[in-house]
Amino acid sequence: MDTKFFLKIPLLALLSCQAGPSFKSMTAQELAAYNIDKPVEERVHCYMREHTSSRIPRVVCETLAEIYGRNGDNAMTINNAIPNGQIFDIN
């Protein structure tokens, strides 16, 4: 078989694993622009969260549906599940 064929397989695999937008690297304005046409449950919210195993807070980006799903038993509405009560952090 042709060696070029075998070289194309890893390249194709690499290209097929392309991720979506990187929310952690977006500015607040870019994130707001991304969220503007999304339904409420698909809007992405980034916030700082401390893990119990580390004192270093990390930036976590989740959709509001994921946040609500994790906190759904304790929250009355999706707005109560949003950390700091803010949907967008526009400066």
Backbone hydrogen bonds in HBPLUS format (Angstrom, degrees):
<---DONOR---> <-ACCEPTOR-->    atom                        ^
c    i                          cat <-CA-CA->   ^        H-A-AA   ^      H-
h    n   atom  resd res      DA  || num        DHA   H-A  angle D-A-AA Bond
n    s   type  num  typ     dist DA aas  dist angle  dist       angle   num
A0005-PHE N   A0002-ASP O   3.19 MM   3  5.50 134.6  2.41 101.9 112.7     1
A0007-LEU N   A0003-THR O   3.10 MM   4  6.40 138.1  2.28 142.4 154.1     2
A0008-LYS N   A0004-LYS O   3.04 MM   4  6.24 135.6  2.24 141.5 152.4     3
A0008-LYS N   A0005-PHE O   3.21 MM   3  5.22 131.9  2.46  94.3 106.8     4
A0012-LEU N   A0008-LYS O   2.85 MM   4  5.99 157.7  1.90 153.0 158.9     5
A0013-ALA N   A0009-ILE O   2.97 MM   4  6.19 158.8  2.01 152.6 158.6     6
A0014-LEU N   A0010-PRO O   2.92 MM   4  6.08 154.1  1.98 144.5 151.3     7
A0015-LEU N   A0011-LEU O   3.01 MM   4  6.23 159.8  2.06 148.9 153.8     8
A0016-SER N   A0012-LEU O   2.97 MM   4  6.10 145.9  2.09 144.9 154.0     9
A0017-CYS N   A0014-LEU O   3.35 MM   3  5.46 148.2  2.46  99.5 108.2    10
A0026-MET N   A0023-PHE O   3.18 MM   3  5.17 155.1  2.24 101.3 109.0    11
A0031-LEU N   A0027-THR O   2.95 MM   4  6.21 159.4  2.00 153.3 159.1    12
A0032-ALA N   A0028-ALA O   2.91 MM   4  6.09 155.0  1.97 143.7 150.7    13
A0033-ALA N   A0029-GLN O   2.92 MM   4  6.13 154.3  1.98 144.6 151.7    14
A0034-TYR N   A0030-GLU O   2.92 MM   4  6.15 149.0  2.02 143.3 151.9    15
A0035-ASN N   A0031-LEU O   2.94 MM   4  6.16 154.0  2.01 147.0 153.8    16
A0036-ILE N   A0032-ALA O   3.02 MM   4  5.99 126.9  2.31 141.8 154.3    17
A0038-LYS N   A0035-ASN O   3.11 MM   3  5.20 164.5  2.14 111.5 116.2    18
A0042-GLU N   A0039-PRO O   2.95 MM   3  5.45 148.5  2.05 116.5 126.1    19
A0043-ARG N   A0040-VAL O   3.26 MM   3  5.44 165.4  2.28 109.0 113.4    20
A0065-ALA N   A0041-GLU O   3.09 MM  24  4.65 141.8  2.25 137.1 128.9    21
A0064-LEU N   A0043-ARG O   2.88 MM  21  5.84 137.2  2.07 158.3 171.9    22
A0045-HIS N   A0062-GLU O   2.81 MM  17  5.61 165.2  1.83 159.8 161.5    23
A0062-GLU N   A0045-HIS O   3.07 MM  17  5.61 163.0  2.10 146.9 146.7    24
A0047-TYR N   A0060-VAL O   2.94 MM  13  5.52 153.8  2.01 148.9 155.5    25
A0060-VAL N   A0047-TYR O   2.81 MM  13  5.52 167.5  1.83 163.3 166.5    26
A0049-ARG N   A0058-ARG O   2.81 MM   9  5.41 158.0  1.86 148.8 155.1    27
A0058-ARG N   A0049-ARG O   2.96 MM   9  5.41 171.6  1.97 137.3 137.2    28
A0054-SER N   A0051-HIS O   3.21 MM   3  5.40 160.3  2.25 106.6 112.6    29
A0066-GLU N   A0063-THR O   3.09 MM   3  5.25 121.5  2.45  98.5 112.3    30
A0067-ILE N   A0063-THR O   3.07 MM   4  6.46 160.0  2.11 152.0 157.5    31
A0068-TYR N   A0064-LEU O   2.85 MM   4  5.95 162.1  1.88 144.9 150.4    32
A0069-GLY N   A0065-ALA O   2.80 MM   4  5.87 150.5  1.88 140.6 149.4    33
A0070-ARG N   A0066-GLU O   3.06 MM   4  6.25 149.2  2.16 144.0 150.7    34
A0071-ASN N   A0067-ILE O   3.00 MM   4  6.19 153.1  2.07 147.0 154.9    35
A0072-GLY N   A0068-TYR O   2.48 MM   4  4.85 104.7  2.03 144.8 156.8    36
A0074-ASN N   A0071-ASN O   2.99 MM   3  5.60 139.1  2.16 118.3 129.0    37
A0075-ALA N   A0071-ASN O   3.10 MM   4  6.08 125.8  2.41 149.6 163.5    38
A0080-ASN N   A0077-THR O   3.15 MM   3  5.47 136.5  2.35 103.9 114.6    39
A0081-ALA N   A0078-ILE O   3.14 MM   3  5.19 140.8  2.30  98.4 109.5    40
A0085-GLY N   A0082-ILE O   3.05 MM   3  5.17 158.4  2.10 126.3 127.4    41
